[in-house]
Amino acid sequence: MAYTPEQARELATEILLALAERPDDLAHFMGASGLEADDLRQLSQRPDIAVFLLDFVVESDERIHEFADALRLRPQDVMAARTALAGPGSYGWDMD
């Protein structure tokens, strides 16, 4: 599935909501990103935070599969959303 930047930000918001239900992963994300709670509230307005969140999800095979399953997506849909925000080739992958 191809994502528009708006759809990709919406998916990042859905992932953030799912992440909020996983305290250990949320703490890991917050620590890795250096973000505060107020920064997360601005997620839909800041593509850089959305990209970082999607990067966090795709950096672990287990994590991407868990989030994809929880949101009824294919793992590659998360990567497609990331690419919509950061551009093709930005993660070393090209769009199919």
One Martini backbone bead per residue (centre of mass of N, CA, C, O) as a GRO file, in nm:
protein
   96
    1MET     BB    1   0.096   0.036   0.022
    2ALA     BB    2   0.034   0.363  -0.031
    3TYR     BB    3   0.141   0.670   0.116
    4THR     BB    4   0.069   0.949   0.252
    5PRO     BB    5   0.174   1.172   0.471
    6GLU     BB    6  -0.091   1.177   0.627
    7GLN     BB    7  -0.124   0.869   0.662
    8ALA     BB    8   0.147   0.830   0.806
    9ARG     BB    9   0.079   1.005   1.053
   10GLU     BB   10  -0.164   0.835   1.137
   11LEU     BB   11  -0.008   0.576   1.185
   12ALA     BB   12   0.182   0.690   1.399
   13THR     BB   13  -0.046   0.748   1.596
   14GLU     BB   14  -0.140   0.455   1.626
   15ILE     BB   15   0.131   0.354   1.731
   16LEU     BB   16   0.142   0.533   1.979
   17LEU     BB   17  -0.110   0.415   2.112
   18ALA     BB   18   0.007   0.128   2.127
   19LEU     BB   19   0.262   0.208   2.288
   20ALA     BB   20   0.108   0.307   2.548
   21GLU     BB   21   0.039  -0.015   2.610
   22ARG     BB   22   0.377  -0.035   2.627
   23PRO     BB   23   0.579   0.062   2.865
   24ASP     BB   24   0.858  -0.048   2.781
   25ASP     BB   25   0.860   0.065   2.491
   26LEU     BB   26   0.806   0.358   2.567
   27ALA     BB   27   1.059   0.399   2.738
   28HIS     BB   28   1.256   0.331   2.513
   29PHE     BB   29   1.168   0.552   2.317
   30MET     BB   30   1.211   0.795   2.503
   31GLY     BB   31   1.512   0.743   2.554
   32ALA     BB   32   1.607   0.737   2.252
   33SER     BB   33   1.477   1.029   2.172
   34GLY     BB   34   1.438   1.255   2.410
   35LEU     BB   35   1.147   1.276   2.470
   36GLU     BB   36   0.856   1.425   2.561
   37ALA     BB   37   0.526   1.429   2.611
   38ASP     BB   38   0.476   1.694   2.450
   39ASP     BB   39   0.605   1.594   2.186
   40LEU     BB   40   0.392   1.368   2.129
   41ARG     BB   41   0.145   1.561   2.091
   42GLN     BB   42   0.295   1.667   1.805
   43LEU     BB   43   0.316   1.439   1.596
   44SER     BB   44   0.117   1.530   1.358
   45GLN     BB   45   0.312   1.801   1.311
   46ARG     BB   46   0.585   1.604   1.320
   47PRO     BB   47   0.761   1.417   1.104
   48ASP     BB   48   1.019   1.351   1.269
   49ILE     BB   49   0.874   1.189   1.489
   50ALA     BB   50   0.735   0.986   1.308
   51VAL     BB   51   0.993   0.867   1.190
   52PHE     BB   52   1.117   0.777   1.457
   53LEU     BB   53   0.888   0.585   1.531
   54LEU     BB   54   0.910   0.404   1.281
   55ASP     BB   55   1.203   0.326   1.330
   56PHE     BB   56   1.156   0.185   1.599
   57VAL     BB   57   0.976  -0.038   1.481
   58VAL     BB   58   1.180  -0.141   1.238
   59GLU     BB   59   1.440  -0.229   1.419
   60SER     BB   60   1.238  -0.476   1.492
   61ASP     BB   61   1.100  -0.761   1.407
   62GLU     BB   62   0.918  -0.808   1.646
   63ARG     BB   63   0.791  -0.524   1.661
   64ILE     BB   64   0.670  -0.501   1.377
   65HIS     BB   65   0.486  -0.749   1.405
   66GLU     BB   66   0.324  -0.660   1.650
   67PHE     BB   67   0.211  -0.394   1.529
   68ALA     BB   68   0.090  -0.508   1.273
   69ASP     BB   69  -0.105  -0.699   1.413
   70ALA     BB   70  -0.252  -0.486   1.592
   71LEU     BB   71  -0.323  -0.310   1.306
   72ARG     BB   72  -0.365  -0.485   1.055
   73LEU     BB   73  -0.079  -0.524   0.908
   74ARG     BB   74   0.190  -0.498   0.721
   75PRO     BB   75   0.514  -0.447   0.768
   76GLN     BB   76   0.554  -0.285   0.493
   77ASP     BB   77   0.359  -0.051   0.570
   78VAL     BB   78   0.543   0.090   0.769
   79MET     BB   79   0.765   0.151   0.560
   80ALA     BB   80   0.587   0.311   0.365
   81ALA     BB   81   0.526   0.537   0.565
   82ARG     BB   82   0.814   0.626   0.611
   83THR     BB   83   0.872   0.697   0.312
   84ALA     BB   84   0.652   0.920   0.289
   85LEU     BB   85   0.815   1.110   0.493
   86ALA     BB   86   1.141   1.068   0.391
   87GLY     BB   87   1.175   0.900   0.143
   88PRO     BB   88   1.326   0.748  -0.091
   89GLY     BB   89   1.613   0.580   0.041
   90SER     BB   90   1.630   0.673   0.355
   91TYR     BB   91   1.676   0.341   0.442
   92GLY     BB   92   1.790   0.176   0.184
   93TRP     BB   93   1.516   0.177   0.035
   94ASP     BB   94   1.292   0.093  -0.215
   95MET     BB   95   1.026   0.128  -0.386
   96ASP     BB   96   0.786  -0.094  -0.541
   0.00000   0.00000   0.00000
